[in-house]
């Protein structure tokens, strides 16, 4: 049976398997860079200070980039393996679970020191809940994969949730000091953990056909987006992260309204 265009590896395998072993090195190296960014984000967070917090947020953003590249290259080169799948998930727990939770605590929970006692007790639990939600999401994805419709993820992707934390820190810069700000921050963090563990659908972008030819306007729009991120990274990244975070909730609301309207008897 002839292989279709999407499943044909970018680089054919040689009979002796040498090329296959070499190709496996590329996604593994990108996953290692993802893991290294997560580790660096933790170190920068421990050092503390506005500049180091921003560096930690940027490192998480780079981890998201490397995570997206390793999967795409593995699929394009036909080098997907069970080892790579597990290695990627372990790296993601550090970069998109532990690093954002640690950063969220050090950067945003400072204001709880002057707040109610219950908030002081709940703050570390909420940060841990976001980490647990990330691990839960990754374990479920390894077992179940994507939603029945490959256009969607089941639950908010862990990189997107980490991106929301990193984009907020990068956008605001200065650590939160007021109790009310810390309360809102922890509420958002808890919501992100719940969204990762939920079955709310989020767009995967896998149906956009990046390998196919695109209209010129799409290329221009992507170029403008890239330029905007470089010039106005704080505002643009936070806006993009917020839109994607709320898109799953909006999609769930639309689906619920459609089901409700469909269930109503016609007169």
VEXDREN-2710 file (C-alpha; in Angstrom, 1 decimal):
% VEXDREN-2710
k/r/px/py/pz
1/UNK/0.0/0.0/0.0
2/UNK/1.4/3.4/-0.9
3/UNK/2.0/5.8/1.9
4/UNK/0.1/9.1/1.8
5/UNK/1.8/12.4/1.8
6/UNK/1.4/13.1/5.4
7/UNK/2.8/9.8/6.6
8/UNK/5.9/9.7/4.3
9/UNK/9.0/10.5/6.3
10/UNK/10.9/13.6/5.3
11/UNK/14.1/11.5/5.2
12/UNK/13.9/7.9/4.1
13/UNK/15.5/5.2/6.3
14/UNK/18.5/3.3/5.1
15/UNK/18.5/-0.5/5.3
16/UNK/21.3/-0.5/7.8
17/UNK/19.3/1.8/10.1
18/UNK/22.1/4.3/10.5
19/UNK/19.9/7.2/9.4
20/UNK/17.1/6.2/11.7
21/UNK/19.5/6.3/14.7
22/UNK/20.8/9.7/13.6
23/UNK/17.3/11.1/13.1
24/UNK/16.2/10.0/16.6
25/UNK/19.0/12.2/18.0
26/UNK/17.3/15.4/16.8
27/UNK/14.0/15.2/18.6
28/UNK/15.8/13.8/21.7
29/UNK/18.2/16.7/21.7
30/UNK/15.2/19.2/21.4
31/UNK/13.5/17.4/24.3
32/UNK/16.7/17.7/26.3
33/UNK/16.8/21.5/25.6
34/UNK/13.2/21.6/26.8
35/UNK/14.2/19.9/30.0
36/UNK/17.2/22.2/30.4
37/UNK/15.0/25.3/30.0
38/UNK/12.7/24.0/32.8
39/UNK/15.7/23.4/35.0
40/UNK/17.1/26.8/34.3
41/UNK/13.7/28.4/35.1
42/UNK/13.7/26.7/38.5
43/UNK/17.2/28.0/39.2
44/UNK/16.3/31.6/38.1
45/UNK/13.2/31.4/40.3
46/UNK/15.3/30.3/43.4
47/UNK/17.6/33.3/42.8
48/UNK/14.7/35.6/43.0
49/UNK/14.3/39.2/41.9
50/UNK/12.3/40.8/39.1
51/UNK/15.0/40.2/36.5
52/UNK/15.5/36.5/37.4
53/UNK/11.7/35.9/37.5
54/UNK/11.5/37.3/34.0
55/UNK/14.4/35.1/32.9
56/UNK/12.5/32.1/34.3
57/UNK/9.4/33.1/32.3
58/UNK/11.4/33.4/29.1
59/UNK/13.0/30.0/29.8
60/UNK/9.6/28.4/30.1
61/UNK/8.6/30.1/26.8
62/UNK/11.7/28.6/25.1
63/UNK/10.8/25.2/26.6
64/UNK/7.4/25.5/24.8
65/UNK/9.1/26.2/21.5
66/UNK/11.5/23.2/21.9
67/UNK/8.6/21.0/22.9
68/UNK/6.6/21.9/19.8
69/UNK/9.6/21.3/17.6
70/UNK/10.6/17.9/18.9
71/UNK/7.2/16.4/18.2
72/UNK/6.9/17.9/14.7
73/UNK/10.4/16.8/13.7
74/UNK/9.8/13.3/15.1
75/UNK/6.6/13.0/13.0
76/UNK/8.2/14.5/9.9
77/UNK/11.2/12.1/10.1
78/UNK/9.3/9.0/11.1
79/UNK/11.3/8.8/14.3
80/UNK/8.5/8.5/16.8
81/UNK/9.3/6.0/19.5
82/UNK/7.9/4.9/22.9
83/UNK/11.1/6.0/24.5
84/UNK/10.8/9.5/23.0
85/UNK/7.2/9.7/24.1
86/UNK/8.0/8.9/27.7
87/UNK/11.1/11.1/27.8
88/UNK/9.1/14.0/26.4
89/UNK/6.5/13.6/29.1
90/UNK/9.1/13.5/31.9
91/UNK/10.7/16.6/30.6
92/UNK/7.3/18.3/30.3
93/UNK/6.5/17.6/34.0
94/UNK/9.6/19.7/34.9
95/UNK/9.2/22.5/32.3
96/UNK/5.4/22.8/32.4
97/UNK/4.6/21.5/35.8
98/UNK/7.3/22.1/38.4
99/UNK/8.9/25.2/36.9
100/UNK/5.6/27.2/36.5
101/UNK/4.4/26.1/39.9
102/UNK/7.6/27.2/41.6
103/UNK/7.6/30.5/39.6
104/UNK/4.0/31.1/40.5
105/UNK/4.7/30.7/44.2
106/UNK/7.8/32.8/44.3
107/UNK/6.5/35.6/42.0
108/UNK/2.8/35.8/42.8
109/UNK/2.1/34.4/46.3
110/UNK/4.3/37.0/48.1
111/UNK/1.2/39.0/48.9
112/UNK/-0.3/36.3/51.0
113/UNK/2.0/37.2/53.9
114/UNK/-0.3/40.1/54.6
115/UNK/-3.5/38.4/53.8
116/UNK/-5.9/36.1/55.6
117/UNK/-4.5/33.0/57.3
118/UNK/-6.6/30.7/55.2
119/UNK/-4.9/32.1/52.1
120/UNK/-1.5/31.5/53.5
121/UNK/-2.4/27.8/54.0
122/UNK/-4.1/27.4/50.6
123/UNK/-1.4/29.1/48.6
124/UNK/1.2/26.2/48.5
125/UNK/-1.6/23.7/48.0
126/UNK/-2.9/25.6/44.9
127/UNK/0.6/25.7/43.4
128/UNK/0.9/22.0/44.0
129/UNK/-2.5/21.4/42.5
130/UNK/-1.3/23.1/39.3
131/UNK/1.7/20.7/39.2
132/UNK/-0.6/17.7/39.9
133/UNK/-2.9/18.8/37.1
134/UNK/0.0/19.0/34.7
135/UNK/1.2/15.5/35.6
136/UNK/-2.4/14.2/35.4
137/UNK/-2.9/15.7/32.0
138/UNK/0.4/14.2/30.6
139/UNK/-0.3/10.8/32.0
140/UNK/-3.8/10.8/30.5
141/UNK/-2.5/11.9/27.1
142/UNK/0.1/9.1/27.1
143/UNK/-2.7/6.6/27.6
144/UNK/-5.6/8.1/25.7
145/UNK/-3.9/10.3/23.1
146/UNK/-6.0/13.1/21.6
147/UNK/-9.7/13.6/21.5
148/UNK/-11.7/11.4/19.1
149/UNK/-11.5/14.4/16.8
150/UNK/-7.7/15.0/16.2
151/UNK/-8.4/18.8/15.9
152/UNK/-8.8/19.0/19.7
153/UNK/-6.9/18.2/22.8
154/UNK/-8.8/16.7/25.8
155/UNK/-8.0/19.2/28.6
156/UNK/-5.8/22.3/28.3
157/UNK/-2.4/21.3/27.1
158/UNK/0.3/21.6/29.7
159/UNK/2.5/23.9/27.6
160/UNK/-0.4/26.3/27.2
161/UNK/-1.1/26.4/30.9
162/UNK/2.6/27.0/31.6
163/UNK/2.6/29.6/28.9
164/UNK/-0.2/31.5/30.6
165/UNK/1.9/31.6/33.8
166/UNK/5.1/32.6/32.0
167/UNK/3.3/35.3/29.8
168/UNK/1.8/36.9/32.9
169/UNK/5.1/37.1/34.7
170/UNK/6.8/38.4/31.6
171/UNK/4.1/40.9/31.0
172/UNK/3.7/42.3/34.5
173/UNK/7.4/41.9/35.5
174/UNK/7.2/43.1/39.1
175/UNK/6.2/40.5/41.7
176/UNK/2.8/40.8/43.3
177/UNK/2.7/42.4/46.7
178/UNK/-0.9/43.0/47.5
179/UNK/-3.0/40.2/49.0
180/UNK/-5.9/40.8/46.6
181/UNK/-3.5/40.4/43.6
182/UNK/-2.1/37.2/45.0
183/UNK/-5.6/35.9/45.6
184/UNK/-6.6/36.5/42.0
185/UNK/-3.3/35.0/40.8
186/UNK/-3.8/31.9/42.9
187/UNK/-7.3/31.6/41.6
188/UNK/-6.1/31.7/38.1
189/UNK/-3.4/29.1/38.9
190/UNK/-6.0/26.8/40.4
191/UNK/-8.2/27.2/37.4
192/UNK/-5.3/26.3/35.1
193/UNK/-4.7/23.1/37.0
194/UNK/-8.4/22.2/36.8
195/UNK/-8.5/22.9/33.1
196/UNK/-5.5/20.6/32.5
197/UNK/-7.2/17.8/34.4
198/UNK/-10.6/18.4/32.8
199/UNK/-12.0/17.0/29.5
200/UNK/-12.7/20.5/28.0
201/UNK/-11.6/20.5/24.4
202/UNK/-8.9/22.8/23.1
203/UNK/-7.9/23.4/19.5
204/UNK/-4.8/21.4/18.6
205/UNK/-3.9/23.2/15.4
206/UNK/-3.1/19.9/13.7
207/UNK/-5.7/20.5/11.0
208/UNK/-4.1/23.8/9.8
209/UNK/-1.8/22.0/7.3
210/UNK/1.4/23.7/8.0
211/UNK/3.2/21.5/5.5
212/UNK/0.9/22.5/2.7
213/UNK/1.1/25.7/0.6
214/UNK/-0.6/28.6/2.3
215/UNK/-2.0/31.9/0.8
216/UNK/0.3/34.9/0.8
217/UNK/-1.8/36.6/3.4
218/UNK/-1.2/33.8/5.9
219/UNK/2.5/34.2/5.4
220/UNK/2.3/38.0/5.9
221/UNK/0.1/37.5/9.0
222/UNK/2.6/35.1/10.5
223/UNK/5.4/37.5/9.8
224/UNK/3.6/40.3/11.4
225/UNK/2.9/38.2/14.4
226/UNK/6.5/37.2/14.7
227/UNK/7.6/40.9/14.5
228/UNK/5.0/41.9/17.1
229/UNK/6.3/39.2/19.5
230/UNK/9.8/40.5/19.1
231/UNK/8.9/44.2/19.5
232/UNK/6.0/43.9/22.0
233/UNK/6.5/40.5/23.6
234/UNK/4.9/41.4/27.0
235/UNK/1.6/42.5/25.5
236/UNK/1.4/40.1/22.6
237/UNK/2.3/36.9/24.4
238/UNK/0.0/37.7/27.3
239/UNK/-2.9/38.4/24.9
240/UNK/-2.3/35.2/22.9
241/UNK/-2.0/33.1/26.0
242/UNK/-5.2/34.6/27.5
243/UNK/-7.1/34.1/24.3
244/UNK/-6.1/30.4/24.0
245/UNK/-6.9/29.8/27.7
246/UNK/-10.4/31.2/27.4
247/UNK/-11.0/29.5/24.0
248/UNK/-11.6/26.1/25.5
249/UNK/-14.2/27.5/27.9
250/UNK/-15.9/29.4/25.1
251/UNK/-16.0/26.3/23.0
252/UNK/-17.4/24.3/25.8
253/UNK/-20.1/26.9/26.4
254/UNK/-21.0/26.9/22.7
255/UNK/-21.3/23.1/22.6
256/UNK/-23.5/23.1/25.7
257/UNK/-25.8/25.7/24.2
258/UNK/-26.1/23.7/21.0
259/UNK/-26.9/20.5/22.9
260/UNK/-29.5/22.3/24.9
261/UNK/-31.1/23.8/21.8
262/UNK/-31.1/20.5/20.1
263/UNK/-32.8/18.8/23.0
264/UNK/-35.6/21.3/23.1
265/UNK/-38.8/19.9/21.5
266/UNK/-39.9/21.7/18.3
267/UNK/-43.3/23.2/18.1
END
